[in-house]
Amino acid sequence: MKSLLWVVLSLFVLALACNPSQQAQLEAEAIPYRVAATYQHTGREWKAVVVAPGSTDTELVVLAKQLHADFPETSFYIFDDDSGVQAYVDASVNYPSPDFPYPEEWTRQHEIGMINRMATGHASEGTFRMKWQLFGGEAHPTNPMSEITALE
């Protein structure tokens, strides 16, 4: 019985060691970020944060989990450049005013993520619910406009 327990425990440890993605996520620290703007939109608080260009998915996931833990009711946009943040915020807050055009090209190049409470499932199937997610932004290299990870 002791030898069977030892084998099971060894296989478990080996499985953890062989999954570098999970291991990296456990060891990763949140990447540095700067809050470039805080604003109210659609009745909620939003923050625009800026991180270094080239941030990995693992780094974004760790950051998203930290931000969501620190600000559980706040939504975030994550950018890798701050030059267009104010135009983005102005367009969002003042939509649909033509005086504040949406910085479409800048967004396509620099919006790498969004943390938001998103609808999932289907009401007709009884699986509909709202959940906090890290969603790839328009400029995300592998997951544009799709879920990267759930945050709850």
DSSP file (Angstrom, degrees, kcal/mol; ACC not computed):
  #  RESIDUE AA STRUCTURE BP1 BP2  ACC     N-H-->O    O-->H-N    N-H-->O    O-->H-N    TCO  KAPPA ALPHA  PHI   PSI    X-CA   Y-CA   Z-CA
    1    1 A M     >        0   0    0      0, 0.0     4,-2.2     0, 0.0     5,-0.2   0.000 360.0 360.0 360.0 -40.8    0.0    0.0    0.0
    2    2 A K  H  >  +     0   0    0      1,-0.2     4,-2.3     2,-0.2     5,-0.1   0.892 360.0  51.3 -62.5 -39.3    2.9    2.4    0.8
    3    3 A S  H  > S+     0   0    0      2,-0.2     4,-2.1     1,-0.2    -1,-0.2   0.872 108.8  50.7 -68.6 -35.0    4.5    1.7   -2.5
    4    4 A L  H  > S+     0   0    0      2,-0.2     4,-2.5     1,-0.2    -1,-0.2   0.913 110.8  48.8 -66.4 -42.7    1.2    2.5   -4.4
    5    5 A L  H  X S+     0   0    0     -4,-2.2     4,-2.5     1,-0.2    -2,-0.2   0.902 110.6  51.5 -62.0 -41.0    0.8    5.7   -2.5
    6    6 A W  H  X S+     0   0    0     -4,-2.3     4,-2.4     2,-0.2    -2,-0.2   0.898 110.2  49.0 -62.8 -41.3    4.4    6.6   -3.4
    7    7 A V  H  X S+     0   0    0     -4,-2.1     4,-2.5     2,-0.2    -2,-0.2   0.927 112.2  47.8 -64.9 -46.3    3.8    5.9   -7.1
    8    8 A V  H  X S+     0   0    0     -4,-2.5     4,-2.1     1,-0.2    -2,-0.2   0.925 113.7  47.3 -62.0 -45.3    0.6    8.0   -7.2
    9    9 A L  H  X S+     0   0    0     -4,-2.5     4,-2.3     1,-0.2    -1,-0.2   0.903 111.7  50.7 -63.2 -41.5    2.4   10.9   -5.4
   10   10 A S  H  X S+     0   0    0     -4,-2.4     4,-2.5     1,-0.2    -2,-0.2   0.907 109.9  50.0 -63.4 -42.6    5.4   10.7   -7.7
   11   11 A L  H  X S+     0   0    0     -4,-2.5     4,-2.5     2,-0.2    -1,-0.2   0.886 109.8  51.7 -63.8 -38.5    3.1   10.8  -10.8
   12   12 A F  H  X S+     0   0    0     -4,-2.1     4,-2.0     2,-0.2    -2,-0.2   0.938 111.7  45.6 -63.0 -47.3    1.3   13.8   -9.4
   13   13 A V  H  X S+     0   0    0     -4,-2.3     4,-2.2     1,-0.2    -2,-0.2   0.902 113.1  51.1 -63.3 -41.4    4.6   15.7   -8.8
   14   14 A L  H  X S+     0   0    0     -4,-2.5     4,-1.8     1,-0.2    -1,-0.2   0.899 107.9  52.5 -63.2 -41.1    5.8   14.7  -12.3
   15   15 A A  H  < S+     0   0    0     -4,-2.5     4,-0.4     1,-0.2    -1,-0.2   0.899 110.3  48.0 -62.6 -40.9    2.6   15.9  -13.9
   16   16 A L  H >< S+     0   0    0     -4,-2.0     3,-1.0     1,-0.2     7,-0.2   0.912 111.8  49.5 -64.7 -41.6    3.0   19.3  -12.2
   17   17 A A  H 3< S+     0   0    0     -4,-2.2    -1,-0.2     1,-0.2    -2,-0.2   0.792 107.0  56.1 -68.8 -27.5    6.6   19.5  -13.3
   18   18 A C  T 3< S+     0   0    0     -4,-1.8    -1,-0.2     1,-0.2    -2,-0.2   0.505  89.6  77.9 -85.7  -3.8    5.8   18.6  -16.9
   19   19 A N    <>  +     0   0    0     -3,-1.0     4,-2.2    -4,-0.4     3,-0.2  -0.758  56.0 175.8-105.7  86.8    3.3   21.4  -17.4
   20   20 A P  H  > S+     0   0    0      0, 0.0     4,-2.9     0, 0.0     5,-0.2   0.802  74.7  60.0 -64.5 -29.1    5.6   24.5  -17.9
   21   21 A S  H  > S+     0   0    0      2,-0.2     4,-2.0     1,-0.2     5,-0.1   0.952 110.5  39.7 -64.1 -48.5    2.7   26.8  -18.6
   22   22 A Q  H  > S+     0   0    0     -3,-0.2     4,-2.3     2,-0.2    -1,-0.2   0.904 116.0  52.2 -66.0 -40.7    1.1   26.2  -15.2
   23   23 A Q  H  X S+     0   0    0     -4,-2.2     4,-1.8    -7,-0.2    -2,-0.2   0.928 109.8  48.5 -61.8 -44.9    4.5   26.2  -13.5
   24   24 A A  H  X S+     0   0    0     -4,-2.9     4,-1.9     1,-0.2    -1,-0.2   0.892 110.5  51.9 -62.5 -39.2    5.4   29.6  -15.1
   25   25 A Q  H  < S+     0   0    0     -4,-2.0    -1,-0.2     1,-0.2    -2,-0.2   0.886 108.4  50.8 -66.2 -37.4    2.1   31.0  -14.0
   26   26 A L  H  < S+     0   0    0     -4,-2.3    -1,-0.2     1,-0.2    -2,-0.2   0.859 117.9  38.9 -66.4 -34.1    2.6   29.9  -10.4
   27   27 A E  H  < S+     0   0    0     -4,-1.8    -2,-0.2    -5,-0.2    -1,-0.2   0.677  94.2 105.1 -90.1 -18.8    6.0   31.5  -10.4
   28   28 A A     <  -     0   0    0     -4,-1.9     2,-0.3    -5,-0.2     3,-0.0  -0.295  56.9-148.2 -69.3 144.8    5.3   34.7  -12.4
   29   29 A E        -     0   0    0      1,-0.1    34,-0.2    -2,-0.0    33,-0.1  -0.778  35.2 -87.6-104.2 156.1    4.9   38.0  -10.7
   30   30 A A        -     0   0    0     -2,-0.3    30,-0.1    32,-0.2    29,-0.1  -0.359  46.5-118.2 -62.0 139.6    2.6   40.7  -12.0
   31   31 A I        -     0   0    0     28,-0.5    -1,-0.1     1,-0.1     2,-0.0  -0.426  36.8 -90.7 -75.7 154.4    4.2   42.9  -14.5
   32   32 A P        +     0   0    0      0, 0.0    20,-0.5     0, 0.0     2,-0.3  -0.360  52.9 175.8 -63.3 144.8    4.6   46.6  -13.8
   33   33 A Y        -     0   0    0     18,-0.1     2,-0.4    -3,-0.1    18,-0.2  -0.959  22.6-143.6-145.5 163.0    1.7   48.8  -15.0
   34   34 A R  E     -A   50   0A   0     16,-1.7    16,-2.5    -2,-0.3     2,-0.8  -0.999  19.5-129.2-130.8 131.7    0.7   52.4  -14.8
   35   35 A V  E     +A   49   0A   0     -2,-0.4    14,-0.2    14,-0.2     3,-0.1  -0.721  28.4 177.6 -78.8 112.1   -2.9   53.6  -14.4
   36   36 A A  E     +     0   0A   0     12,-2.7     2,-0.3    -2,-0.8    -1,-0.2   0.708  63.7   2.3 -89.7 -22.7   -3.2   56.1  -17.2
   37   37 A A  E     -A   48   0A   0     11,-1.3    11,-2.7     2,-0.0     2,-0.4  -0.969  50.6-161.9-162.7 146.3   -6.9   57.0  -16.6
   38   38 A T  E     +A   47   0A   0     -2,-0.3     2,-0.3     9,-0.2     9,-0.2  -0.999  31.9 153.5-128.9 130.2   -9.8   56.2  -14.3
   39   39 A Y  E     -A   46   0A   0      7,-2.5     7,-3.1    -2,-0.4     2,-0.4  -0.971  42.3-111.6-153.9 163.5  -13.3   57.1  -15.5
   40   40 A Q  E     +A   45   0A   0     -2,-0.3     2,-0.3     5,-0.2     5,-0.2  -0.864  39.4 160.9-100.9 133.5  -17.0   56.3  -15.3
   41   41 A H  E >   +A   44   0A   0      3,-2.6     3,-1.7    -2,-0.4    52,-0.1  -0.965  65.2   1.4-153.9 137.3  -18.7   54.7  -18.3
   42   42 A T  T 3  S-     0   0    0     -2,-0.3     3,-0.1     1,-0.3    51,-0.0   0.827 129.9 -58.6  51.9  36.3  -22.0   52.8  -18.6
   43   43 A G  T 3  S+     0   0    0      1,-0.2     2,-0.3     0, 0.0    -1,-0.3   0.609 119.1  94.9  76.2  12.2  -22.5   53.3  -14.8
   44   44 A R  E <  S-A   41   0A   0     -3,-1.7    -3,-2.6    30,-0.0     2,-0.4  -0.898  77.4-104.0-133.2 161.6  -19.3   51.6  -13.8
   45   45 A E  E     -A   40   0A   0     28,-0.4    30,-2.3    -2,-0.3     2,-0.3  -0.714  36.8-174.3 -85.8 135.2  -15.7   52.5  -13.0
   46   46 A W  E     -Ab  39  75A   0     -7,-3.1    -7,-2.5    -2,-0.4     2,-0.4  -0.938   8.8-161.9-124.3 149.1  -13.1   51.7  -15.6
   47   47 A K  E     -Ab  38  76A   0     28,-1.9    30,-2.2    -2,-0.3     2,-0.6  -0.997   9.8-148.9-129.0 137.6   -9.3   52.0  -15.5
   48   48 A A  E     -Ab  37  77A   0    -11,-2.7   -12,-2.7    -2,-0.4   -11,-1.3  -0.934  22.8-171.7-102.0 119.8   -7.0   52.2  -18.5
   49   49 A V  E     -Ab  35  78A   0     28,-2.9    30,-2.9    -2,-0.6     2,-0.5  -0.863  11.8-147.6-115.1 149.9   -3.6   50.6  -17.6
   50   50 A V  E     +Ab  34  79A   0    -16,-2.5   -16,-1.7    -2,-0.3     2,-0.3  -0.957  17.2 177.5-119.6 131.1   -0.4   50.6  -19.6
   51   51 A V        -     0   0    0     28,-2.7   -18,-0.1    -2,-0.5     3,-0.1  -0.755  41.4 -77.9-121.6 170.6    2.1   47.8  -19.6
   52   52 A A    >   -     0   0    0    -20,-0.5     3,-0.9    -2,-0.3    29,-0.1  -0.402  55.1 -99.6 -67.8 143.9    5.3   47.3  -21.6
   53   53 A P  T 3  S+     0   0    0      0, 0.0    -1,-0.1     0, 0.0    57,-0.0  -0.300 106.1  36.1 -58.5 148.6    5.0   46.2  -25.2
   54   54 A G  T 3  S+     0   0    0      1,-0.2    -2,-0.1    -3,-0.1     2,-0.1   0.624  75.6 165.5  83.5  13.5    5.6   42.5  -25.7
   55   55 A S    <   -     0   0    0     -3,-0.9    -1,-0.2     1,-0.1     2,-0.1  -0.389  32.6-126.3 -63.2 139.2    3.9   41.3  -22.5
   56   56 A T     >  -     0   0    0      1,-0.1     4,-2.5    -2,-0.1     5,-0.2  -0.358  17.9-110.1 -83.8 165.1    3.2   37.6  -22.6
   57   57 A D  H  > S+     0   0    0      2,-0.2     4,-2.9     1,-0.2     5,-0.2   0.907 120.4  54.3 -58.9 -41.9   -0.2   35.9  -21.9
   58   58 A T  H  > S+     0   0    0      1,-0.2     4,-2.3     2,-0.2    -1,-0.2   0.926 109.8  46.6 -59.6 -44.5    1.2   34.5  -18.6
   59   59 A E  H  > S+     0   0    0      1,-0.2     4,-2.4     2,-0.2   -28,-0.5   0.903 113.0  49.4 -64.2 -40.8    2.2   38.0  -17.5
   60   60 A L  H  X S+     0   0    0     -4,-2.5     4,-2.9     2,-0.2    -2,-0.2   0.893 110.3  50.6 -65.9 -39.4   -1.2   39.4  -18.6
   61   61 A V  H  X S+     0   0    0     -4,-2.9     4,-2.5     2,-0.2     5,-0.2   0.932 111.6  47.2 -63.9 -45.8   -3.1   36.6  -16.7
   62   62 A V  H  X S+     0   0    0     -4,-2.3     4,-2.1    -5,-0.2    -2,-0.2   0.928 114.7  47.3 -62.3 -44.2   -1.1   37.3  -13.5
   63   63 A L  H  X S+     0   0    0     -4,-2.4     4,-3.1     1,-0.2     5,-0.2   0.927 111.1  51.1 -61.9 -45.1   -1.7   41.0  -13.9
   64   64 A A  H  X S+     0   0    0     -4,-2.9     4,-2.7     1,-0.2     5,-0.2   0.903 110.0  49.2 -60.8 -42.1   -5.4   40.5  -14.5
   65   65 A K  H  X S+     0   0    0     -4,-2.5     4,-2.0     2,-0.2    -1,-0.2   0.900 113.4  47.2 -64.4 -39.9   -5.8   38.3  -11.5
   66   66 A Q  H  X S+     0   0    0     -4,-2.1     4,-2.5    -5,-0.2    -2,-0.2   0.947 113.9  46.6 -66.2 -47.9   -4.0   40.9   -9.3
   67   67 A L  H  X S+     0   0    0     -4,-3.1     4,-2.6     1,-0.2    -2,-0.2   0.914 113.5  48.7 -61.4 -43.0   -6.0   43.8  -10.7
   68   68 A H  H  < S+     0   0    0     -4,-2.7    -1,-0.2    -5,-0.2    -2,-0.2   0.880 112.3  48.8 -66.5 -36.8   -9.3   41.9  -10.3
   69   69 A A  H  < S+     0   0    0     -4,-2.0    -1,-0.2    -5,-0.2    -2,-0.2   0.900 116.5  42.5 -67.2 -39.9   -8.4   41.0   -6.7
   70   70 A D  H  < S+     0   0    0     -4,-2.5    -2,-0.2     1,-0.3    -1,-0.2   0.825 132.1  22.5 -75.6 -32.1   -7.4   44.6   -5.8
   71   71 A F  S >< S+     0   0    0     -4,-2.6     3,-1.8    -5,-0.2    -1,-0.3  -0.634  71.3 173.7-134.7  72.9  -10.4   46.2   -7.6
   72   72 A P  T 3  S+     0   0    0      0, 0.0    -1,-0.1     0, 0.0    -4,-0.1   0.651  79.8  40.8 -65.3 -17.2  -13.1   43.5   -7.9
   73   73 A E  T 3  S+     0   0    0      2,-0.1   -28,-0.4    44,-0.0     2,-0.4   0.282  96.3  97.0-111.3  10.2  -15.9   45.7   -9.3
   74   74 A T    <   -     0   0    0     -3,-1.8     2,-0.3    -7,-0.2   -28,-0.2  -0.812  61.1-145.1-103.9 139.3  -13.7   47.7  -11.7
   75   75 A S  E     -b   46   0A   0    -30,-2.3   -28,-1.9    -2,-0.4     2,-0.3  -0.714  19.8-157.7 -96.3 153.7  -13.3   47.0  -15.4
   76   76 A F  E     -bC  47 115A   0     39,-2.3    39,-2.3    -2,-0.3     2,-0.4  -0.966  19.3-155.2-134.9 146.4  -10.0   47.6  -17.2
   77   77 A Y  E     -bC  48 114A   0    -30,-2.2   -28,-2.9    -2,-0.3     2,-0.5  -0.974  20.8-151.8-110.6 137.9   -8.5   48.2  -20.6
   78   78 A I  E     +bC  49 113A   0     35,-3.2    34,-2.1    -2,-0.4    35,-1.6  -0.952  18.1 177.1-115.2 123.0   -4.9   47.1  -21.0
   79   79 A F  E     -bC  50 111A   0    -30,-2.9   -28,-2.7    -2,-0.5    32,-0.2  -0.822  31.5-147.6-120.2 158.7   -2.8   49.0  -23.5
   80   80 A D  S    S+     0   0    0     30,-1.6     2,-0.3    -2,-0.3   -30,-0.1   0.158  88.5  40.8-110.2  18.0    0.9   48.7  -24.4
   81   81 A D        -     0   0    0     29,-0.3     3,-0.2   -29,-0.1    -1,-0.1  -0.951  61.2-157.4-158.3 142.1    1.2   52.4  -25.3
   82   82 A D    >   +     0   0    0     -2,-0.3     3,-0.9     1,-0.1     4,-0.5   0.453  69.1  96.2-104.8   1.2   -0.2   55.5  -23.6
   83   83 A S  T 3  S+     0   0    0      1,-0.2     4,-0.2     2,-0.1    -1,-0.1   0.769  95.9  32.3 -65.6 -25.1   -0.2   58.0  -26.4
   84   84 A G  T 3> S+     0   0    0     -3,-0.2     4,-2.2     1,-0.1    -1,-0.2   0.336  87.6 101.7-112.0   6.8   -3.8   57.4  -27.4
   85   85 A V  H <> S+     0   0    0     -3,-0.9     4,-2.8     1,-0.2     5,-0.2   0.923  82.2  49.3 -59.6 -47.0   -5.3   56.6  -24.0
   86   86 A Q  H  > S+     0   0    0     -4,-0.5     4,-2.8     1,-0.2    -1,-0.2   0.899 111.6  49.0 -63.5 -39.4   -6.9   60.0  -23.4
   87   87 A A  H  > S+     0   0    0      2,-0.2     4,-2.3     1,-0.2    -1,-0.2   0.888 111.9  50.5 -64.0 -38.3   -8.5   60.0  -26.9
   88   88 A Y  H  X S+     0   0    0     -4,-2.2     4,-2.2     2,-0.2    -2,-0.2   0.933 112.8  45.0 -63.7 -47.5   -9.8   56.5  -26.2
   89   89 A V  H  X S+     0   0    0     -4,-2.8     4,-2.9     2,-0.2     5,-0.3   0.929 113.1  50.8 -63.0 -46.4  -11.3   57.5  -22.8
   90   90 A D  H  X S+     0   0    0     -4,-2.8     4,-2.1     1,-0.2    -1,-0.2   0.908 111.2  48.3 -59.4 -42.7  -12.8   60.7  -24.3
   91   91 A A  H  X S+     0   0    0     -4,-2.3     4,-0.5    10,-0.2    -1,-0.2   0.898 114.3  46.6 -64.8 -40.1  -14.4   58.7  -27.2
   92   92 A S  H >< S+     0   0    0     -4,-2.2     3,-0.7     2,-0.2    -2,-0.2   0.946 115.7  43.2 -66.3 -49.1  -15.8   56.2  -24.7
   93   93 A V  H 3< S+     0   0    0     -4,-2.9    -2,-0.2     1,-0.2    -1,-0.2   0.840 122.1  38.8 -68.2 -34.3  -17.2   58.7  -22.2
   94   94 A N  H >< S+     0   0    0     -4,-2.1     3,-2.8    -5,-0.3    -1,-0.2   0.307  91.0 176.4-102.2   8.7  -18.6   61.0  -24.9
   95   95 A Y  T <<  +     0   0    0     -3,-0.7    -3,-0.1    -4,-0.5    -4,-0.0  -0.304  62.5  20.4 -55.7 134.4  -19.9   58.4  -27.3
   96   96 A P  T 3  S+     0   0    0      0, 0.0    -1,-0.3     0, 0.0    -4,-0.1  -0.765  90.5 120.5-103.7  32.8  -21.5   59.1  -29.9
   97   97 A S    X   -     0   0    0     -3,-2.8     3,-1.5     1,-0.2    -3,-0.1  -0.357  54.4-147.2 -62.4 128.6  -20.3   62.7  -30.0
   98   98 A P  T 3  S+     0   0    0      0, 0.0    -1,-0.2     0, 0.0    -3,-0.1   0.637  94.4  74.6 -69.7 -12.0  -18.4   63.4  -33.3
   99   99 A D  T 3  S+     0   0    0      1,-0.3    -2,-0.1    -5,-0.1    -8,-0.1   0.659  98.6  46.5 -72.4 -14.3  -16.3   65.9  -31.3
  100  100 A F  S <  S-     0   0    0     -3,-1.5    -1,-0.3    -6,-0.1    -6,-0.1  -0.707  83.7-162.3-129.1  79.7  -14.5   62.9  -29.7
  101  101 A P        -     0   0    0      0, 0.0   -10,-0.2     0, 0.0   -11,-0.1  -0.314  26.1-109.3 -67.4 144.4  -13.6   60.4  -32.5
  102  102 A Y        -     0   0    0    -11,-0.1     2,-2.3     1,-0.1     3,-0.2  -0.570  24.9-128.4 -71.0 127.4  -12.7   56.9  -31.6
  103  103 A P     >  +     0   0    0      0, 0.0     4,-2.6     0, 0.0     5,-0.2  -0.454  42.0 167.2 -79.6  73.5   -8.9   56.3  -32.1
  104  104 A E  H  >  +     0   0    0     -2,-2.3     4,-2.4     1,-0.2     5,-0.2   0.895  68.9  44.6 -59.2 -49.9   -9.5   53.2  -34.3
  105  105 A E  H  > S+     0   0    0     -3,-0.2     4,-1.3     1,-0.2    -1,-0.2   0.922 115.0  48.6 -64.7 -44.2   -6.0   52.7  -35.7
  106  106 A W  H  > S+     0   0    0      1,-0.2     4,-1.8     2,-0.2     3,-0.3   0.914 111.5  50.9 -61.5 -42.7   -4.3   53.3  -32.4
  107  107 A T  H  X S+     0   0    0     -4,-2.6     4,-2.3     1,-0.2    32,-0.3   0.922 106.3  54.0 -61.8 -45.0   -6.7   50.8  -30.6
  108  108 A R  H  < S+     0   0    0     -4,-2.4    -1,-0.2     1,-0.2    -2,-0.2   0.807 116.3  40.3 -58.5 -29.2   -6.0   48.1  -33.3
  109  109 A Q  H  < S+     0   0    0     -4,-1.3    -1,-0.2    -3,-0.3    -2,-0.2   0.724 128.7  23.0 -92.1 -23.0   -2.3   48.5  -32.5
  110  110 A H  H  < S+     0   0    0     -4,-1.8   -30,-1.6    -3,-0.3     2,-1.0   0.546  85.0  99.3-130.4  -8.6   -2.2   48.9  -28.7
  111  111 A E  E  <  +C   79   0A   0     -4,-2.3    28,-3.1    -5,-0.2    29,-0.5  -0.731  38.3 163.2 -84.5 105.5   -5.3   47.5  -27.0
  112  112 A I  E     +     0   0A   0    -34,-2.1    25,-1.2    -2,-1.0     2,-0.3   0.594  55.9   0.4-101.8 -11.7   -4.0   44.1  -25.8
  113  113 A G  E     -CD  78 136A   0    -35,-1.6   -35,-3.2    23,-0.3     2,-0.3  -0.996  47.0-154.7-168.2 164.8   -6.6   43.2  -23.2
  114  114 A M  E     -CD  77 135A   0     21,-2.2    21,-3.3    -2,-0.3     2,-0.6  -0.987   9.1-153.9-145.7 136.4   -9.7   44.0  -21.3
  115  115 A I  E     +CD  76 134A   0    -39,-2.3   -39,-2.3    -2,-0.3     2,-0.3  -0.965  41.0 139.6-109.5 119.8  -10.9   42.8  -17.9
  116  116 A N  E     - D   0 133A   0     17,-1.8    17,-2.3    -2,-0.6     2,-0.8  -0.985  60.5 -98.4-156.9 159.6  -14.7   42.9  -17.8
  117  117 A R  E     - D   0 132A   0     -2,-0.3     2,-0.3    15,-0.2    15,-0.3  -0.792  52.6-170.6 -85.3 113.7  -17.8   41.0  -16.6
  118  118 A M  E     - D   0 131A   0     13,-3.2    13,-2.6    -2,-0.8     2,-0.3  -0.790  24.7-113.4-115.1 149.0  -18.9   39.2  -19.7
  119  119 A A  E     + D   0 130A   0     -2,-0.3     2,-0.3    11,-0.2    11,-0.2  -0.613  38.8 179.2 -77.4 135.3  -22.0   37.2  -20.6
  120  120 A T  E     + D   0 129A   0      9,-2.8     9,-2.0    -2,-0.3     2,-0.0  -0.928  38.2  16.2-133.1 159.9  -21.4   33.5  -21.1
  121  121 A G  S    S-     0   0    0     -2,-0.3     2,-0.4     7,-0.2     7,-0.2  -0.199  85.8 -71.7  76.7-168.3  -23.6   30.5  -22.0
  122  122 A H    >>> -     0   0    0      1,-0.1     5,-2.1     6,-0.1     3,-0.8  -0.995  19.8-146.9-133.4 129.4  -27.1   30.5  -23.4
  123  123 A A  G >45S+     0   0    0     -2,-0.4     3,-1.2     1,-0.2    -1,-0.1   0.881 101.8  58.2 -60.1 -39.2  -30.3   31.5  -21.6
  124  124 A S  G 345S+     0   0    0      1,-0.3    -1,-0.2     2,-0.1    -3,-0.0   0.756 110.4  43.2 -65.7 -23.1  -32.3   29.0  -23.6
  125  125 A E  G <45S-     0   0    0     -3,-0.8    -1,-0.3     0, 0.0    -2,-0.2   0.434 112.9-117.1 -99.5  -1.5  -30.0   26.2  -22.3
  126  126 A G  T <<5S+     0   0    0     -3,-1.2    -3,-0.2    -4,-0.5    -2,-0.1   0.688  89.8 105.8  75.0  17.6  -30.0   27.5  -18.7
  127  127 A T      < +     0   0    0     -5,-2.1    -4,-0.2     2,-0.0     2,-0.1   0.381  41.4 125.5-109.3   2.3  -26.3   28.1  -18.8
  128  128 A F        +     0   0    0     -6,-0.8     2,-0.3    -7,-0.2    -7,-0.2  -0.396  28.6 140.7 -66.7 135.1  -26.3   31.9  -19.1
  129  129 A R  E     -D  120   0A   0     -9,-2.0    -9,-2.8    -2,-0.1     2,-0.4  -0.968  47.8-113.1-162.5 164.7  -24.3   33.8  -16.5
  130  130 A M  E     +D  119   0A   0     -2,-0.3     2,-0.3   -11,-0.2   -11,-0.2  -0.871  38.0 172.1-102.2 135.4  -22.0   36.8  -16.1
  131  131 A K  E     -D  118   0A   0    -13,-2.6   -13,-3.2    -2,-0.4     2,-0.3  -0.998  35.6-110.0-145.0 148.9  -18.4   36.1  -15.2
  132  132 A W  E     +D  117   0A   0     -2,-0.3    19,-2.9   -15,-0.3    20,-0.6  -0.597  46.6 172.2 -76.4 133.2  -15.2   38.2  -14.9
  133  133 A Q  E     -DE 116 150A   0    -17,-2.3   -17,-1.8    -2,-0.3     2,-0.6  -0.957  40.3-125.1-139.6 154.9  -12.7   37.4  -17.7
  134  134 A L  E     -DE 115 149A   0     15,-3.0    14,-3.2    -2,-0.3    15,-1.5  -0.944  39.4-168.1 -94.8 121.2   -9.5   38.6  -19.2
  135  135 A F  E     -DE 114 147A   0    -21,-3.3   -21,-2.2    -2,-0.6    12,-0.2  -0.899  23.4-111.6-114.6 137.6  -10.4   39.1  -22.8
  136  136 A G  E     -D  113   0A   0     10,-3.4     9,-1.3    -2,-0.4   -23,-0.3  -0.483  33.5-136.1 -68.2 135.9   -7.9   39.7  -25.6
  137  137 A G    >   -     0   0    0    -25,-1.2     3,-1.6     7,-0.2     8,-0.3  -0.225  33.2 -88.3 -82.6 178.8   -7.9   43.2  -27.1
  138  138 A E  T 3  S+     0   0    0      1,-0.3   -26,-0.2     6,-0.2   -30,-0.1   0.805 128.4  46.4 -59.4 -30.5   -7.8   44.1  -30.8
  139  139 A A  T 3  S+     0   0    0    -28,-3.1    -1,-0.3   -32,-0.3   -27,-0.2   0.390  78.9 124.6 -95.2   3.5   -4.0   44.1  -30.7
  140  140 A H    <   -     0   0    0     -3,-1.6   -28,-0.0   -29,-0.5    -4,-0.0  -0.471  59.2-140.3 -66.0 130.7   -3.5   40.9  -28.8
  141  141 A P  S    S+     0   0    0      0, 0.0    -1,-0.1     0, 0.0   -29,-0.0   0.795  89.0  13.6 -68.6 -29.5   -1.3   38.7  -31.0
  142  142 A T  S    S+     0   0    0      1,-0.1    -2,-0.1    -3,-0.0    -6,-0.0   0.653 131.7  36.9-120.5 -20.8   -3.0   35.3  -30.5
  143  143 A N    >   +     0   0    0     -6,-0.1     3,-1.4     3,-0.1    -7,-0.3  -0.309  68.0 173.8-129.4  51.3   -6.4   35.9  -28.8
  144  144 A P  T 3  S-     0   0    0      0, 0.0    -6,-0.2     0, 0.0    -7,-0.2  -0.407  75.8  -6.2 -64.8 131.8   -7.9   39.1  -30.3
  145  145 A M  T 3  S+     0   0    0     -9,-1.3     2,-0.3    -8,-0.3    -8,-0.1   0.828 115.9  99.6  57.0  37.6  -11.4   39.7  -29.1
  146  146 A S  S <  S-     0   0    0     -3,-1.4   -10,-3.4   -10,-0.2    -1,-0.2  -0.978  81.1 -81.3-148.5 160.7  -11.7   36.3  -27.3
  147  147 A E  E     +E  135   0A   0     -2,-0.3   -12,-0.3   -12,-0.2     3,-0.1  -0.372  32.5 178.1 -65.7 133.4  -11.4   35.0  -23.8
  148  148 A I  E     -     0   0A   0    -14,-3.2     2,-0.3     1,-0.4   -13,-0.2   0.795  69.5 -21.4 -96.4 -46.5   -7.9   34.4  -22.5
  149  149 A T  E     -E  134   0A   0    -15,-1.5   -15,-3.0   -88,-0.0    -1,-0.4  -0.983  60.2-112.2-160.6 152.7   -8.9   33.2  -19.0
  150  150 A A  E     -E  133   0A   0     -2,-0.3   -17,-0.3   -17,-0.2   -18,-0.0  -0.620  18.2-156.8 -81.2 147.8  -11.7   33.4  -16.4
  151  151 A L              0   0    0    -19,-2.9   -18,-0.2    -2,-0.2    -1,-0.1   0.337 360.0 360.0-109.2   4.4  -11.0   35.4  -13.3
  152  152 A E              0   0    0    -20,-0.6   -19,-0.1     0, 0.0    -1,-0.1   0.312 360.0 360.0-144.5 360.0  -13.5   33.8  -11.0
